[in-house]
């Protein structure tokens, strides 16, 4: 099938057709992916069967989307094209798939795992590819997986490795890294270019009129809501929180209730309580976070949603607790004593959130137009589900034929249920086919996903950066579109939106300045930033390795995060596939129990999930039972433990942060030690 590019697409791909590493900067809806397909086909044609292309994406849902909508229609008849994501069984045979196909579309993490693999049959090198396409390449920074891959690329280039692939980056908004000055913004753009090893960042100069016609900008509106005059429900929640503060003898943390700053404070408090074996502080902090979540919900949607969120939490706590200590009893008493009054307040319409009235007016106004289609962007998964419930409860919205569904992320969260990739695809398909016409979404819908053209985009009570603003606005691609910001007068959301507008202009100025730099100055700046990056990564790796070698595994102990029971040493832990951390000590079984059955959406090559592994003493979840090659073995999640190092106790979010050497799992050795009769 022929690929017809528009004039502005032709303009931006020219350096890539000459084999240069570039970043293409085009707005959302401008056809960056189609341009990348054209570059891919031209690249493969000129390589005469010797080319191999990897298309890297940062979301699982984008793998099949790019395959089905872009690469398959134009390339499949001539070339072998294959999609591989975390949900694909082909992931286990990635190196083999790379050898057998010419275009591989995958999540960046899959390529990163293969580059790091020490197993010959699973390992690939960057030199196995002749072209690397990085979608949403503004994520190529800091410790992101894109930057890890490109860090290896730049290191290999410094060592004069031959046969490295050409690089093509795609972005609608490189951002400014929170810059407030032009120089800061310019340095950020140069840093992205350095990380991508880009010879230039290309955008349309000669065909801007055509680009503006193809991608029209929506009309922007600030829909300001009146200030909430009274909030007795929120006031009651805050009073309950202060009661807990007094119980903790920490009245000084009362400031900022219902804010993200307060959330960070109680997260740190929980960590401190876990490290110091102060269960009172730890459990109170966990409950205070739930109260804070409730205040955030109250500020976003209905009071009853905030009440039900708390009520569900306490109901689950009651079911899961076998023994209640004094702290548990106190916390349950605080909630149960206030529960009837809270519910009464939550049902009083007089005090309802005024933002919802504003939102309802916008929806009724915009959905008067036939075939209207829209997205409401809101902050959390909890607020998406609560808002969907509100929409479905409003008679006028139903009469306006508004049919809504949620669209949230696929990442597993301890706070709220996640959507599977299949559930995401089902919702997007319904939206595309008109079965539903309104999505209530988190940031997952901002970039990349192939969502049908919308004429209504609403950012509801959001505080995000300029990249999120540009990406969300780019969803309003239909004619006569509106982009509405719903926020309280004088609130932080409005201030941030103004700041984002300023930073977007700063970003454009910075990109143009980088594009106008003399080539010698540009290349010198890029090389200096790359050398700084190499030194920084080397120092970080050396420091981490030194810390790992200092700590003897036998001297590193793990304690249950909830009850502080010492349960094992790092010397009991082994790694499977560099990812799963299992306890091989047969004595460990006296400390845990297995319950239920975990169901995962896909199958794995060598293992399947068993039940949940939790503390025998207090019931704290520790991880899951892996059935590895038919043998059950406990796989542990590090965030559920406190780790005692010779330097003191700490908590970790990921195993890779634990500074000690952990051995590889040896299946035969494990079986001989644990099942001598086999």
Residue, then its C-alpha position, 0 to 999 in steps of 0.5 A: x500500500x502506498x504511503x501518502x505524506x503531506x507536505x509538512x511530513x515530507x519536510x520533517x522526514x528529509x534528514x531521516x531519509x539521509x540516515x541522520x539521527x533526528x527528533x521529529x516535533x509535530x503536534x498531536x494529530x500531526x501524523x508523526x507515526x505515519x511519518x515514522x512508517x514511511x522512514x521505516x519502509x524507505x530504510x528497509x528498501x534501501x538496506x535490501x533485506x539487511x535492515x532491522x527496525x525496533x519501534x519502542x513505545x512507553x505504554x503496552x496499549x500502544x504496541x498493538x495500536x501502532x501495529x494494527x493502525x500504522x505498521x501492519x497496513x503499510x508494511x506487512x505485505x512486504x516485510x515481517x512485522x511483529x508486535x510484542x508487549x508484556x501481555x505477549x507470550x513472544x516476550x519470552x522468546x524476544x531474541x528469537x523474534x528479533x532474528x526472524x522479523x524485520x520490524x519489531x514493535x515493543x515496549x521499551x522495557x522488553x528491549x532493555x531486559x534483552x539488552x541486559x540479559x546474560x542468557x545467550x538465547x535471550x540476549x540482543x545487542x543494539x547492533x542487531x538493529x539498523x533503525x531505532x524509533x522512539x515514540x514519545x521521546x521526551x521521556x528519554x531523560x533521568x532514570x527512564x527506560x528510554x534513557x537507559x537504552x540511549x545511555x548504552x547507545x551513547x556509551x557504545x558510540x564513545x567506544x566507536x562500536x560499529x553498526x549502531x542503529x539510526x535513531x528517530x525520535x517522535x514527540x509533540x511536546x519536549x517540555x521545559x523541565x519546569x523552567x522559568x527562564x529561557x536558558x533553563x528551557x534551552x538547556x532542557x531541549x539540548x539535553x533531550x537532543x543529547x540523550x537521543x544523540x540527535x543531529x537536529x530536532x525537525x519541525x515544519x517551517x515551510x508548510x505551517x499553514x497546511x499543518x495548522x489546517x490539518x491540526x486546528x487548535x481548539x477554543x480555550x475556555x476557563x470555566x471558573x467555579x464559585x468558591x465552596x461557601x461551606x463544607x461541613x463534611x470536609x470540616x468533620x473529616x479534618x476534625x477526625x484527622x486532628x483527633x488522630x494527630x493528638x493521639x499521636x501527640x503530633x498536633x504540628x502536622x495539622x497544616x495542609x489537610x487535603x493536599x498532596x504536601x500532607x500526603x507526602x508528610x504521612x507517607x514519610x511518617x508511615x515509613x518512619x514508623x515502620x523503620x522504628x518499629x512504631x506500629x502506632x505511628x505507622x498505622x495512624x499514618x496509613x489511616x491518615x492517608x485514607x482520610x486525606x484521599x477522602x478530602x481530595x475526593x470531596x474536593x473533586x466529586x461528591x461528598x458521598x463518594x468521599x464517604x463511601x471511599x472511607x467506609x469501604x476502607x474501614x470495612x475491609x480493615x475490619x474483615x482483614x484484622x484478626x486481632x485488634x490492638x489499642x491503636x486499631x481499636x482507637x482508629x475504628x472508634x474514631x470512624x464509627x463514632x463519626x460515621x452516622x453524622x458523616x453520612x448525613x452530611x454527605x447526603x445534604x445537597x446544600x453543601x455539594x461540590x460547586x465544581x460539579x454544577x459547572x461541569x454539568x453546564x459544560x456537558x449539557x451545552x457541548x453535547x447539544x451538538x450532534x455527534x459530540x465526543x469528549x474526554x474529561x481528564x481528572x487526577x486519580x483513578x478514584x476520581x474517575x470512578x466517582x465521576x462516572x457514578x455521578x454522571x450516570x446519576x444525573x437525569x439531565x446528562x442521561x437525557x442529553x444522551x451522554x454515555x460515559x466510561x472510565x479509562x485509567x492506567x494498566x499499572x497495578x496500584x495499591x490504592x485502586x483497581x487497575x484496568x487490564x490492557x484488554x479492558x482499555x482496548x474495549x473502552x477505546x473501541x466502544x468510543x471509536x464506534x460511538x457506543x460511548x461518547x464520553x471518556x472519564x480518564x486519567x493521564x493515560x489518555x493524554x498521549x499516544x493512544x488512538x482515541x477518536x477525534x473529540x470536540x470536547x476536552x475538559x481538564x477538571x481540577x488538575x495540577x500538571x505540567x505543560x507537556x500534559x496540557x499540550x497532550x490533552x489539548x491535542x485530543x481536541x482535533x474535531x472541528x469547532x472544538x473546545x478545551x475547558x479548564x474547570x477550576x476554582x477562582x484563585x485556586x492552584x489549578x488556574x495558577x498552574x494552567x497560566x504557568x503551563x501556557x507560559x512554559x509552552x511559549x518558552x519551550x517553542x522559543x527554546x526549540x527554535x533557538x536550538x534549531x537556529x544554533x550554528x552546527x558546530x556550537x550545537x554539536x559541541x553542546x551535545x557532546x559536552x552533555x553526553x560526556x556529563x551523562x556518561x560520567x554521572x551514570x558511571x559514578x552512580x553505578x560505582x557508588x551502588x556497586x560499592x554499597x552492594x559489596x560492602x554489605x554481606x547478605x548474611x548481615x542484612x535482615x528483613x522485618x515484616x513492615x507491619x509487626x516488625x517480626x524478623x523473618x529472613x536474611x538477604x542470604x536466603x533470597x535468590x533472583x529468578x530472571x533478574x526480576x523475581x526475588x524468592x526465599x529459598x530457605x525451607x525454615x522461612x515457611x514457618x513465618x508465612x501463610x498462603x491464601x487464595x489464588x492470584x489470577x494474572x491476565x497472561x501465561x508465563x513460560x516457566x511459572x504460574x501464580x499461586x496464592x497470596x503470601x502473607x505474614x503468619x503473625x499479623x496478616x501483612x501481605x508479603x508477595x505471592x507464591x510462584x509455581x516455578x517449574x511445578x515447584x512452589x516458592x515464595x516470591x517477595x515484594x520488597x516494599x512490604x519489609x523493613x531492611x536492616x543494614x549494618x548502617x541502620x534500618x531502611x525501606x525500599x520501593x524496589x529490589x534493585x535499590x537494596x545495597x547487597x549482592x543477591x545470588x541467582x536462583x539455581x533450580x536443581x540446587x533448590x530442589x535437592x535442598x527442599x525435596x531430598x526424596x525427589 
